[in-house]
Amino acid sequence: MSKNLDRRKPKTPASRWKKHQTGWCYIHNKALFASRKVARRVVRDYPNSGMREYACEHVAGFFHIGHLPQVVRDGLLTTREVYGRDDV
């Protein structure tokens, strides 16, 4: 009998970024990342997904990842115009 050498589960997208996650924001119900640099590293794992990193409004110094609004992806507005903040 031959052994099945590849019994490990395949890496899911969530398992790729869980190791970078610092905590959880219960207000936004999203993962927290300790720096913009770490959040950008996670976003790079999802090419052409429309994901971006942005500062959490409620937990100072931490960041989330999420999808860009459709109007920004379409080039109709900028992110700053949509959210009305300078730190995005």
BAMI-330792 format. One record per residue: residue number from 0; residue in one letter; chain; x, y, z of N, C-alpha, C in turn. Coordinates in Angstrom, 2 decimals. Each point is the difference from the previous one (the first is absolute). Layout:
% BAMI-330792
  nr rest kette      nX      nY      nZ     caX     caY     caZ      cX      cY      cZ
 NUM    A     A       X       Y       Z       X       Y       Z       X       Y       Z
...
END
This chain:
% BAMI-330792
  nr rest kette      nX      nY      nZ     caX     caY     caZ      cX      cY      cZ
   0    M     A    0.83   -1.19    0.00   -0.83    1.19    0.00    0.87    1.25    0.00
   1    S     A   -0.35    0.92   -0.81    0.74    1.26   -0.01   -0.70    1.01    0.89
   2    K     A    0.81    0.77    0.64   -0.56    1.03    0.88   -0.36    1.25   -0.80
   3    N     A   -1.07    0.60    0.37   -0.35    1.28   -0.59    0.83    1.07    0.70
   4    L     A    1.01    0.50   -0.70    0.94    0.93    0.61   -0.57    1.41    0.14
   5    D     A   -1.04    0.29   -0.74   -0.54    1.36    0.05   -1.36    0.00    0.70
   6    R     A    0.01   -0.21    1.30   -1.25   -0.02    0.76   -0.34    1.35    0.60
   7    R     A    0.88    0.95   -0.17   -0.25    1.32    0.56   -1.14    0.68   -0.73
   8    K     A   -0.72    0.82    0.72   -1.06    0.78   -0.63    0.63    1.08   -0.88
   9    P     A   -0.63    0.31   -1.11    0.53    1.09   -0.82   -0.15    1.33    0.74
  10    K     A    0.90    0.91   -0.26   -0.08    1.30    0.66   -1.16    0.80   -0.57
  11    T     A   -0.87    0.43    0.87   -1.10    0.84   -0.41    0.44    1.45    0.09
  12    P     A   -0.66    0.92   -0.70    0.38    1.40    0.11    0.04    0.50    1.44
  13    A     A   -0.96   -0.41    0.80   -0.04    0.49    1.39    1.20   -0.50    0.80
  14    S     A    0.44   -1.22   -0.25    1.13   -0.51    0.76    1.29    0.73   -0.36
  15    R     A    0.06    0.60   -1.18    1.19    0.75   -0.40    0.15    1.28    0.81
  16    W     A   -1.11    0.65    0.35    0.14    1.28    0.70   -0.21   -0.11    1.50
  17    K     A   -0.51   -1.11    0.48   -0.22   -0.16    1.44    1.29    0.17    0.79
  18    K     A    1.13   -0.45   -0.56    1.26    0.12    0.72    0.45    1.45    0.15
  19    H     A   -0.51    0.91   -0.84    0.35    1.41    0.09   -0.98    0.79    0.87
  20    Q     A   -1.13   -0.60    0.30   -1.06    0.68    0.75    0.45    0.24    1.44
  21    T     A   -0.23    1.24    0.49    0.39    0.37    1.35   -1.15   -0.18    0.98
  22    G     A   -1.21    0.25   -0.46   -1.15   -0.09    0.88   -1.28    0.07   -0.81
  23    W     A   -1.08    0.34    0.69   -1.32    0.05   -0.65   -0.71    1.27    0.44
  24    C     A   -0.58    0.71   -0.94   -0.79    1.20    0.28   -1.47   -0.42    0.08
  25    Y     A   -0.57    0.07    1.19   -1.38   -0.45    0.18   -1.00    1.04   -0.49
  26    I     A    0.44    1.23   -0.20   -0.90    1.03   -0.52   -0.22   -0.21   -1.50
  27    H     A    1.10   -0.21   -0.73   -0.09   -0.23   -1.45   -0.14   -1.48   -0.36
  28    N     A    0.25   -0.87    0.98   -0.02   -1.45   -0.23    1.01   -0.40   -1.07
  29    K     A    1.23    0.55    0.14    1.07   -0.27   -0.95    1.30   -0.25    0.74
  30    A     A    0.93   -0.63   -0.69    1.33   -0.25    0.55    0.76    1.31    0.14
  31    L     A    0.84    0.08    1.03    0.87    1.15    0.21    1.43   -0.39   -0.36
  32    F     A    0.70    0.92   -0.62    1.40   -0.19   -0.34    0.79    1.12    0.66
  33    A     A    1.21   -0.31    0.49    0.78    0.92    0.82    0.54    1.20   -0.77
  34    S     A    0.16   -0.13   -1.30    0.54    1.12   -0.78   -0.56   -0.04   -1.41
  35    R     A    0.10    1.11   -0.67   -0.44    0.07   -1.40    0.86   -0.94   -0.85
  36    K     A    1.29   -0.10    0.34    0.92   -0.85   -0.74   -0.44   -1.47    0.05
  37    V     A   -0.39   -0.46    1.16   -0.46   -1.38    0.15   -1.30   -0.21   -0.77
  38    A     A   -0.91    0.95    0.09   -1.28   -0.11   -0.72    0.24   -0.02   -1.51
  39    R     A    0.94    0.82   -0.49    0.32    0.00   -1.43    0.55   -1.35   -0.44
  40    R     A    0.80   -0.63    0.85    0.56   -1.31   -0.31   -1.13   -1.02   -0.21
  41    V     A   -1.03    0.09    0.82   -1.14   -0.90   -0.14   -0.77    0.30   -1.28
  42    V     A   -0.19    1.28   -0.31   -0.72    0.39   -1.21    0.72   -0.51   -1.24
  43    R     A    1.33   -0.02    0.03    0.76   -0.50   -1.16   -0.26   -1.48   -0.28
  44    D     A   -0.48   -0.73    0.99   -0.35   -1.41   -0.23   -1.27   -0.16   -0.83
  45    Y     A   -0.71    1.09   -0.23   -1.26   -0.02   -0.75    0.10    0.93   -1.20
  46    P     A    0.80   -0.32   -1.01    0.15    0.89   -1.15   -1.32    0.16   -0.76
  47    N     A   -0.22    1.21   -0.49   -1.19    0.33   -0.81   -1.30   -0.25    0.73
  48    S     A    0.01    0.11    1.32   -1.22   -0.25    0.76   -0.72    1.28    0.40
  49    G     A    0.64    1.13   -0.20   -0.61    1.26    0.43    0.12    0.23    1.50
  50    M     A    0.90   -0.74    0.65    0.18    0.15    1.44    0.96    1.15    0.29
  51    R     A   -0.14    0.58    1.19    0.90    1.06    0.43    0.13   -0.05    1.51
  52    E     A    0.99    0.70    0.51    0.16    0.12    1.44   -0.47    1.40    0.41
  53    Y     A   -0.55    0.10    1.19   -0.46    1.31    0.48    0.03    0.02    1.52
  54    A     A    0.14    1.18    0.54    0.08    0.18    1.45   -1.35   -0.28    0.66
  55    C     A    0.03   -0.64    1.15   -1.22   -0.23    0.79   -0.36    1.30    0.70
  56    E     A   -1.24    0.40   -0.08   -0.46    1.24    0.62   -0.09   -0.10    1.52
  57    H     A   -0.14   -1.21    0.52   -0.27   -0.18    1.42    1.18   -0.50    0.82
  58    V     A    0.94   -0.67   -0.64    1.17   -0.51    0.71    1.22    0.70   -0.59
  59    A     A    0.48    1.01    0.68    1.08    0.85   -0.52    1.27   -0.81   -0.27
  60    G     A    0.60    0.25   -1.15    1.26   -0.63   -0.35   -0.13   -1.37   -0.65
  61    F     A   -1.22   -0.48   -0.22   -0.20   -1.31   -0.61   -0.72    0.16   -1.34
  62    F     A    0.09   -1.04   -0.82   -0.52    0.06   -1.37   -0.85   -1.22   -0.31
  63    H     A   -0.92    0.19   -0.96   -0.85   -1.06   -0.54    0.36   -0.19   -1.47
  64    I     A   -0.51   -1.08   -0.59    0.02   -0.13   -1.45   -1.44   -0.17   -0.45
  65    G     A   -0.29    0.49   -1.20   -1.35   -0.10   -0.53   -0.03    0.38   -1.46
  66    H     A   -1.15   -0.12   -0.61   -0.17    0.30   -1.42   -0.15    1.49   -0.22
  67    L     A    0.56    0.48   -1.10   -0.23    1.38   -0.41   -1.46    0.15   -0.43
  68    P     A   -0.61    1.13    0.28   -1.36    0.22   -0.49   -0.04   -0.04   -1.53
  69    Q     A   -1.10   -0.43   -0.55   -0.15   -0.14   -1.45    0.24    1.32   -0.73
  70    V     A   -0.47    1.12    0.56    0.19    1.30   -0.66    1.48    0.38   -0.09
  71    V     A    0.80   -0.46    0.95    1.44    0.26   -0.04    0.64   -0.89   -1.06
  72    R     A   -0.40   -1.28   -0.03    0.53   -0.91   -1.02   -0.36    0.46   -1.41
  73    D     A   -1.16    0.62   -0.14   -0.43    0.50   -1.31    0.64    1.33   -0.35
  74    G     A    0.69    0.62    0.95    0.68    1.27   -0.24   -0.89    1.22    0.07
  75    L     A   -1.19   -0.14    0.58   -0.93    1.12    0.09    0.31    0.92    1.17
  76    L     A    0.48   -0.55    1.09    0.36    0.76    1.20    1.31   -0.54    0.56
  77    T     A    0.64    0.81    0.84    1.17   -0.48    0.72   -0.45   -0.56    1.35
  78    T     A    0.88   -0.76    0.64   -0.34   -0.55    1.31   -0.25    1.11    1.00
  79    R     A    0.79    1.04   -0.05   -0.19    1.14    0.92   -1.35    0.66   -0.20
  80    E     A   -0.46    0.08   -1.25   -1.32    0.59   -0.26   -1.12   -0.88    0.55
  81    V     A    0.17   -1.31   -0.08   -1.03   -0.92    0.48   -0.09    0.05    1.53
  82    Y     A    1.16   -0.06    0.67    0.00   -0.09    1.46    0.16    1.33    0.70
  83    G     A    0.44    1.04   -0.71    0.14    1.32    0.60    1.06    0.06    1.09
  84    R     A    1.03   -0.85   -0.11    1.08   -0.02    0.98    1.34    0.10   -0.73
  85    D     A    1.00    0.52    0.71    1.32    0.13   -0.61    0.91   -1.19    0.27
  86    D     A   -0.37   -0.89    0.91    0.89   -1.11    0.36   -0.30   -1.29   -0.73
  87    V     A   -0.74    0.06   -1.09   -0.34   -1.23   -0.71    0.94   -0.29   -1.12
END
